[in-house]
């Protein structure tokens, strides 16, 4: 158990950075300084007292990430209650299930999300508050909280008759073993579980970011990953606010044009993203440019190639605002061709690895020390990592983890907890290898591994990575059908249209891709056929394919 405490970290940060901007809504142009954010948190604490919320009570949170989403979250954990953030991509049935399963008493919600929920469906919810301005939009019994919120300014002034000062930014002592977050997974197995994360779990992630100086006073972050997901929440919200960073919220990944406009305006110092963003930039803009005659020849000439790479690097960095010190890619594997090119031009990219159950970080290395194909070094000061293999460096095995980041268990699900937590070790379900210095390499998921007829382990993700690099392949999924490997492919119809390739030509192109693919993989990994899939594969909010939907 750590000695440092997350709630005290925020207490210090909000005081020290009171005059700095903390939260901004990019679209509404609404901003809160650290001091203004602390005042709003104090108002929510008054509401909790009026609602008789106790430490350990659950508060649900659903909607587009905006400053009040962050304020509701921060107010809950600094009060000692348990926040239950719900991914906005969940359907109405899943939302109702999570609210009820978590036994949440209050709900903070975007107005349009409340429209799809009927009050009788969530009988435990005592009141609902709008993330637009925190007014009460539903109260089950009477109008006490409705009236209280209507007069919140008066109640706030009565509570702080001499004004709200930095000395009033004082939160209760909440022990590190206290559960403060109930995070429902959006995994690829189709089974959503409530991950119980403690103050200690979040502290370990935040303190690691402080140790590594990932954020600093006055730095800027543009947040577009879902904050209800562990990755976005930790590195676009919780860690930045511990160090005086200004977080500008987009709410979700917008159209590419809007995203790049926001990058140029905000000029972020750090960008956390999923691989899809960089892969699209590489495939749509960089790769075609490299194939042009003059460029292709120039890259074969020493010194000229370095000049070209330097030009591309600067152009890319300028497109992302011009002040980015590092891109942290997480949530899924990045394609090898994209990673290889970005590292060749010395683009500041690194890949992190983790899961909701570790709040989320397991491994990360600053980009200058990042090894190609890896997911960085595990967090030695906070975790132990073991590869369940006789030769961790050469033979892949399951990655198991224990330490400060590891969850308390799954809420009201002892069987699932016992299945993954054994003698304190978290069995991740990921298969990988590890260098002597603690650098991890992910091969695939244990649940997706295919055993060949000859007893060889086949990791479909590795085959998919090669297939996704081939012509007109947007994304792919390799599955087993009657003892043979079959690849489902969603073609890149946009590129096909741009290049004048008709739909009738795509099957022949995929046949050529199949032949090329089988020349790139081991004999036991060869794919028997490619099946053209008509639509994009259904994905989780972190853009991982929901593989279970496509298994026969």
C-alpha positions in Angstrom: 0.0 0.0 0.0 1.4 3.4 -1.0 1.9 6.2 1.6 0.9 9.0 -0.9 -2.8 9.5 -1.3 -4.7 10.6 -4.4 -7.2 12.8 -2.6 -4.4 14.7 -0.9 -2.6 15.1 -4.2 -5.6 16.9 -5.6 -6.0 19.0 -2.5 -2.4 20.2 -3.0 -2.8 20.7 -6.7 -6.0 22.7 -6.6 -4.4 25.0 -4.0 -1.1 25.4 -5.7 -2.6 26.0 -9.2 -5.6 28.0 -8.2 -5.1 30.7 -10.8 -4.4 28.4 -13.8 -7.0 27.1 -16.2 -8.1 23.6 -15.4 -11.0 22.6 -17.6 -12.4 23.9 -20.8 -15.2 22.9 -23.1 -13.9 23.3 -26.7 -17.2 23.7 -28.3 -19.0 25.8 -25.7 -15.9 27.9 -24.9 -16.6 27.5 -21.2 -13.6 27.3 -18.8 -12.9 26.8 -15.1 -9.7 27.7 -13.3 -8.5 25.3 -10.6 -10.0 27.7 -8.1 -13.4 27.8 -9.9 -13.4 24.0 -10.2 -12.7 23.7 -6.5 -15.6 26.0 -5.8 -18.0 23.9 -7.9 -16.7 20.8 -6.2 -17.6 22.4 -2.8 -21.1 23.1 -4.1 -21.6 19.4 -5.1 -20.4 18.4 -1.7 -23.1 20.5 -0.2 -25.6 18.7 -2.4 -24.3 15.3 -1.3 -24.7 16.4 2.4 -28.3 17.4 1.7 -28.9 14.1 -0.1 -27.4 12.3 2.9 -24.8 10.6 0.7 -22.4 8.6 2.8 -18.8 7.5 2.1 -19.0 4.4 -0.1 -22.4 5.3 -1.7 -22.4 5.0 -5.5 -22.9 8.0 -7.8 -23.5 7.2 -11.5 -22.2 9.5 -14.3 -23.3 9.4 -17.9 -22.8 11.8 -20.8 -20.5 13.6 -23.1 -17.3 14.6 -21.2 -17.5 18.3 -20.3 -16.3 20.4 -17.4 -19.3 19.4 -15.2 -18.7 15.7 -16.0 -15.2 16.2 -14.5 -16.5 18.2 -11.6 -19.1 15.6 -10.7 -16.4 12.8 -10.9 -13.9 14.8 -8.8 -16.5 15.9 -6.3 -17.6 12.2 -5.8 -14.1 10.8 -5.1 -13.0 13.7 -2.9 -16.1 13.2 -0.8 -15.5 9.6 -0.2 -18.3 8.2 -2.4 -17.8 5.8 -5.3 -18.1 7.2 -8.9 -19.7 4.9 -11.5 -18.8 6.4 -14.9 -20.8 4.9 -17.8 -19.6 4.8 -21.3 -21.8 6.8 -23.5 -21.6 4.2 -26.2 -23.5 1.7 -24.1 -27.1 1.1 -25.2 -30.1 1.9 -23.0 -30.4 -1.6 -21.6 -26.7 -1.7 -20.6 -27.0 1.7 -19.0 -30.0 0.6 -16.9 -28.3 -2.6 -15.9 -25.1 -0.8 -14.7 -27.1 1.8 -12.8 -29.1 -0.9 -11.0 -26.2 -3.4 -10.6 -24.0 -0.7 -9.1 -26.8 0.3 -6.6 -26.2 4.0 -7.5 -28.2 6.5 -5.5 -27.7 9.6 -7.7 -27.2 10.1 -11.4 -25.4 12.9 -13.2 -26.4 12.7 -16.8 -26.4 14.5 -20.2 -30.0 15.6 -20.9 -30.4 13.5 -24.1 -29.3 10.3 -22.2 -32.0 10.8 -19.6 -34.5 10.9 -22.4 -33.9 7.1 -23.1 -34.4 6.0 -19.5 -37.7 5.6 -17.7 -37.6 6.4 -14.0 -39.3 3.1 -13.0 -36.3 1.3 -14.7 -33.8 2.7 -12.1 -35.7 2.4 -8.8 -32.7 3.0 -6.6 -31.9 6.4 -8.2 -33.2 9.1 -5.8 -32.4 12.1 -8.0 -30.9 13.0 -11.4 -28.9 16.1 -12.2 -28.1 17.6 -15.6 -24.5 17.9 -16.8 -25.5 21.1 -18.5 -25.7 23.1 -15.3 -26.2 20.5 -12.5 -29.8 21.4 -12.0 -32.1 18.6 -10.7 -34.1 17.1 -13.6 -35.8 14.3 -11.6 -36.4 13.6 -8.0 -38.2 10.5 -6.9 -39.8 11.6 -3.7 -40.7 15.3 -3.1 -38.7 18.4 -4.2 -36.1 18.8 -1.5 -33.0 18.4 -3.8 -34.7 20.2 -6.6 -35.2 23.3 -4.4 -31.8 22.9 -2.9 -30.1 23.0 -6.3 -32.2 25.9 -7.4 -30.8 27.9 -4.5 -27.3 26.4 -4.5 -25.6 29.8 -4.6 -27.4 31.0 -1.4 -26.5 27.7 0.3 -22.9 28.0 -0.8 -22.6 31.6 0.6 -24.1 30.5 3.9 -21.6 27.6 4.1 -18.7 30.0 3.3 -19.7 33.4 4.8 -16.2 34.7 4.6 -15.7 33.6 1.0 -14.1 30.4 -0.3 -10.4 30.4 0.1 -7.6 28.0 -0.7 -7.7 26.8 3.0 -11.3 25.6 2.3 -9.9 23.2 -0.3 -9.7 20.5 2.3 -11.0 17.0 1.7 -11.7 14.2 4.2 -9.1 11.5 4.9 -10.0 8.7 2.7 -7.8 5.6 3.1 -6.0 4.1 0.2 -7.8 0.8 0.5 -11.2 2.6 0.0 -12.9 1.7 -3.3 -13.5 5.0 -5.1 -14.3 3.9 -8.6 -16.6 1.3 -10.1 -15.6 1.0 -13.8 -17.7 -1.3 -16.0 -15.6 -2.8 -18.7 -16.4 -2.7 -22.4 -14.3 -5.7 -23.3 -14.3 -7.8 -26.5 -15.9 -10.8 -24.8 -19.4 -9.2 -24.5 -19.5 -9.6 -20.7 -19.4 -6.3 -18.8 -18.1 -6.5 -15.2 -17.8 -3.8 -12.6 -14.1 -3.3 -11.8 -13.6 -2.1 -8.2 -10.7 0.3 -8.1 -9.3 1.8 -4.9 -7.8 5.1 -4.0 -4.4 3.3 -4.0 -4.9 1.9 -7.6 -5.6 5.4 -8.9 -2.8 6.9 -6.8 -0.3 4.6 -8.3 -1.1 5.6 -11.8 -1.2 9.3 -11.0 2.0 9.2 -8.9 3.8 7.4 -11.8 2.8 10.2 -14.1 4.2 12.7 -11.6 7.4 10.7 -11.2 7.9 10.5 -15.0 7.0 14.3 -15.4 4.5 13.4 -18.2 2.6 16.5 -17.2 3.7 19.8 -15.7 2.4 23.1 -14.5 0.8 25.0 -17.4 1.0 22.1 -19.9 -1.9 21.5 -22.2 -4.0 18.4 -23.1 -6.7 18.0 -25.7 -9.0 15.3 -24.4 -11.1 13.3 -26.9 -10.9 9.7 -25.6 -13.9 8.5 -23.6 -13.3 9.6 -19.9 -15.6 6.8 -18.7 -12.8 4.4 -20.0 -9.8 3.8 -17.7 -7.2 5.0 -20.3 -8.7 8.3 -21.2 -9.8 9.0 -17.6 -6.3 8.5 -16.2 -4.2 10.3 -18.8 -6.6 12.9 -20.2 -8.1 13.9 -16.8 -6.9 12.4 -13.5 -3.1 12.7 -14.1 -3.2 16.2 -15.7 -5.2 17.7 -12.9 -2.6 16.5 -10.4 0.1 18.7 -12.0 -1.6 22.0 -13.0 -2.3 21.0 -16.7 -5.0 22.6 -18.7 -7.5 20.0 -20.0 -9.6 21.0 -23.1 -12.5 18.6 -23.6 -13.8 17.6 -27.0 -16.1 15.0 -25.5 -15.4 12.3 -28.1 -13.4 11.8 -31.2 -14.9 14.2 -33.8 -14.6 14.3 -37.5 -10.9 14.5 -38.6 -11.3 18.1 -39.8 -12.6 19.3 -36.5 -10.0 17.3 -34.5 -7.1 18.8 -36.5 -8.6 22.3 -36.1 -8.8 21.8 -32.3 -5.2 20.5 -32.3 -3.9 23.7 -34.0 -5.9 25.9 -31.6 -5.1 24.1 -28.3 -1.5 23.2 -29.2 -1.4 20.3 -26.8 1.9 19.2 -25.3 0.8 15.6 -24.9 -1.6 13.5 -27.0 -3.1 10.3 -25.8 -4.8 8.4 -28.7 -5.9 5.1 -30.1 -3.8 3.7 -33.0 -6.6 4.3 -35.5 -5.9 8.1 -35.6 -2.2 7.8 -36.5 -2.8 4.8 -38.8 -5.4 6.8 -40.8 -2.9 9.7 -41.1 -0.2 7.4 -42.3 -2.4 5.4 -44.7 -4.3 8.3 -46.2 -1.7 11.1 -46.3 1.9 9.8 -45.8 2.0 6.4 -47.6 0.6 7.7 -50.9 3.0 10.7 -50.8 6.0 8.3 -50.3 5.0 6.4 -53.5 5.2 9.5 -55.8 8.1 9.3 -58.3 10.3 12.1 -57.0 9.7 11.3 -53.4 10.3 7.5 -53.9 13.7 8.2 -55.7 14.7 10.8 -53.1 14.3 8.3 -50.3 17.0 6.1 -51.9 19.6 8.8 -51.8 21.6 9.2 -48.6 21.2 12.6 -46.8 18.3 13.4 -49.1 16.2 10.8 -47.3 17.0 12.4 -44.0 15.9 15.8 -45.3 12.6 14.3 -46.6 12.0 12.5 -43.3 12.7 15.7 -41.3 10.2 17.6 -43.5 7.5 15.0 -43.0 8.1 14.9 -39.2 7.8 18.7 -39.0 4.7 18.7 -41.2 3.1 16.0 -39.0 3.9 17.8 -35.7 2.6 21.1 -37.1 -0.6 19.4 -38.0 -1.0 18.4 -34.4 -0.4 21.9 -33.1 3.4 22.1 -33.3 4.1 21.7 -29.6 3.5 18.0 -28.9 6.3 16.4 -26.9 4.9 12.9 -27.0 2.1 10.7 -28.4 1.0 7.9 -26.1 -0.8 5.2 -28.1 -2.9 2.8 -26.1 -6.1 0.7 -26.2 -5.1 -1.6 -29.0 -2.0 -2.6 -31.0 -0.6 -0.1 -33.6 0.1 -1.5 -37.0 3.7 -2.4 -37.6 4.1 -0.4 -40.8 2.8 2.8 -39.1 5.0 2.3 -36.1 8.1 1.5 -38.2 7.7 4.6 -40.3 7.0 7.0 -37.4 10.0 5.7 -35.5 12.1 6.0 -38.7 11.3 9.8 -38.8 11.9 10.1 -35.1 8.3 10.9 -34.4 7.7 11.1 -30.6 5.6 8.1 -30.3 5.4 5.5 -27.6 2.9 2.6 -26.8 1.5 2.0 -23.4 -0.2 -1.2 -22.2 -2.8 -1.7 -19.5 -6.3 -2.7 -18.7 -9.2 -1.4 -16.6 -8.3 -3.9 -13.9 -5.0 -2.0 -13.4 -6.5 1.5 -13.5 -5.1 1.2 -16.2 -1.3 1.2 -16.6 1.0 -1.8 -16.7 3.8 -0.7 -18.9 5.1 2.5 -20.5 8.4 3.9 -21.7 9.2 7.5 -22.7 9.4 7.7 -26.5 13.2 8.1 -26.7 13.7 4.8 -25.0 10.8 3.0 -26.6 11.6 -0.4 -28.4 9.8 -1.1 -31.7 7.1 -3.7 -31.4 6.9 -3.4 -27.6 4.5 -1.8 -25.2 7.2 -0.3 -23.0 8.7 -1.4 -19.7 6.4 -2.5 -16.8 6.1 -0.1 -13.8 8.8 -1.6 -11.6 8.2 0.7 -8.7 4.6 -0.2 -8.5 4.1 -3.6 -10.1 5.6 -7.1 -10.4 5.1 -8.7 -13.8 5.7 -12.4 -14.6 5.4 -14.3 -17.9 3.9 -17.8 -17.4 6.5 -19.5 -19.5 9.7 -21.5 -19.1 11.5 -18.8 -21.2 9.9 -15.4 -20.7 12.1 -13.8 -23.4 11.7 -16.5 -26.0 8.5 -18.4 -25.4 5.2 -16.5 -25.1 3.1 -17.0 -22.0 0.3 -15.3 -20.1 1.2 -12.0 -18.6 0.4 -12.0 -14.8 0.6 -8.9 -12.7 0.5 -7.9 -9.0 1.1 -4.7 -7.1 -0.3 -1.3 -6.4 -2.3 -0.9 -9.6 -4.3 -4.2 -9.4 -8.0 -3.9 -8.7 -9.8 -5.1 -5.6 -12.0 -7.4 -7.7 -15.3 -7.4 -9.6 -18.3 -5.9 -7.9 -20.8 -8.6 -6.7 -19.0 -11.2 -8.9 -16.8 -13.5 -6.7 -16.6 -16.2 -9.4 -15.2 -13.8 -12.0 -12.8 -12.3 -9.4 -11.5 -15.7 -8.4 -11.0 -16.6 -12.1 -8.5 -13.7 -12.7 -7.1 -13.0 -9.2 -5.2 -15.9 -7.8 -2.8 -15.5 -4.8 -2.8 -11.8 -5.5 -1.7 -12.2 -9.2 -3.9 -10.7 -11.9 -4.1 -13.0 -14.9 -4.5 -10.6 -17.7 -5.5 -13.0 -20.5 -2.8 -11.4 -22.7 0.0 -13.5 -24.2 3.4 -12.0 -24.4 7.2 -12.1 -23.8 9.5 -9.9 -21.7 13.1 -8.7 -22.1 15.5 -8.7 -19.2 14.9 -5.0 -18.6 11.1 -5.5 -18.2 10.1 -4.5 -21.7 6.9 -6.3 -22.7 5.8 -7.6 -26.1 2.2 -8.6 -26.7 1.5 -11.5 -28.9 -2.3 -11.8 -28.5 -5.1 -12.8 -26.2 -5.2 -16.2 -24.6 -8.9 -16.4 -25.5 -8.3 -15.8 -29.2 -5.2 -18.0 -29.5 -5.9 -20.8 -32.0 -4.2 -24.2 -31.6 -3.2 -25.6 -35.0 -3.6 -29.3 -36.0 0.2 -29.7 -35.5 0.1 -28.2 -32.0 1.4 -24.8 -32.9 0.0 -21.7 -31.2 -1.5 -19.2 -33.6 -2.1 -15.6 -32.6 -4.6 -14.2 -35.1 -3.7 -10.6 -34.1 -0.2 -11.1 -35.6 -1.7 -12.3 -38.9 -4.2 -9.4 -38.9 -1.4 -6.9 -38.5 0.3 -8.2 -41.7 -3.0 -8.4 -43.6 -4.0 -4.9 -42.6 -0.9 -3.5 -44.4 -1.9 -4.9 -47.8 -3.7 -3.0 -50.5 -7.3 -1.9 -49.9 -7.5 -3.7 -46.5 -9.1 -1.3 -44.0 -9.4 -3.9 -41.2 -9.5 -7.7 -40.8 -10.4 -10.5 -38.5 -8.8 -13.9 -38.6 -11.0 -16.8 -37.3 -11.0 -20.6 -37.4 -13.6 -22.3 -39.5 -13.7 -26.1 -39.6 -10.0 -26.4 -38.8 -8.9 -23.8 -41.3 -8.0 -20.1 -40.9 -10.3 -17.6 -42.6 -9.8 -13.9 -42.8 -12.8 -11.6 -42.9 -11.8 -8.3 -44.5 -13.6 -4.9 -44.6 -12.1 -3.2 -47.7 -11.0 0.4 -47.8 -13.8 1.5 -50.1 -12.9 5.2 -49.8 -9.4 4.6 -51.2 -10.8 2.3 -53.9 -13.2 5.0 -55.0 -10.4 7.6 -55.0 -8.2 5.4 -57.2 -11.0 4.4 -59.5 -11.2 0.8 -58.4 -14.7 -0.6 -58.8 -16.4 -3.0 -56.4 -16.2 -5.8 -58.9 -12.4 -5.7 -58.8 -12.0 -6.0 -55.1 -12.4 -9.9 -54.9 -9.5 -10.3 -57.3 -7.4 -7.8 -55.3 -8.1 -9.8 -52.2 -7.0 -13.0 -53.9 -3.7 -11.3 -54.6 -3.5 -10.1 -51.0 -4.1 -13.7 -49.8 -1.2 -15.0 -51.8 1.0 -12.2 -50.5 -0.1 -12.7 -47.0 0.7 -16.4 -47.1 4.2 -15.6 -48.2 4.6 -13.5 -45.1 3.5 -15.9 -42.4 4.6 -19.2 -41.2 3.3 -22.3 -42.9 1.0 -23.2 -40.0 -0.4 -19.6 -40.1 -1.5 -19.6 -43.7 -5.0 -18.4 -44.4 -7.3 -20.5 -46.6 -9.5 -17.8 -47.9 -10.5 -14.1 -47.5 -14.1 -13.3 -47.0 -15.2 -9.7 -47.9 -17.1 -8.2 -45.1 -19.7 -5.5 -46.1 -19.4 -3.2 -43.0 -16.9 -2.2 -40.4 -16.6 -4.6 -37.5 -18.4 -3.7 -34.4 -16.0 -2.2 -31.8 -15.7 -1.3 -28.2 -15.4 2.4 -27.3 -11.6 2.0 -27.3 -11.9 0.7 -30.9 -11.1 -2.9 -30.3 -13.1 -5.3 -32.4 -15.8 -7.3 -30.5 -14.3 -10.6 -31.7 -16.9 -12.7 -29.9 -19.6 -11.5 -32.3 -17.8 -13.1 -35.2 -17.0 -16.5 -33.8 -19.1 -19.4 -34.9 
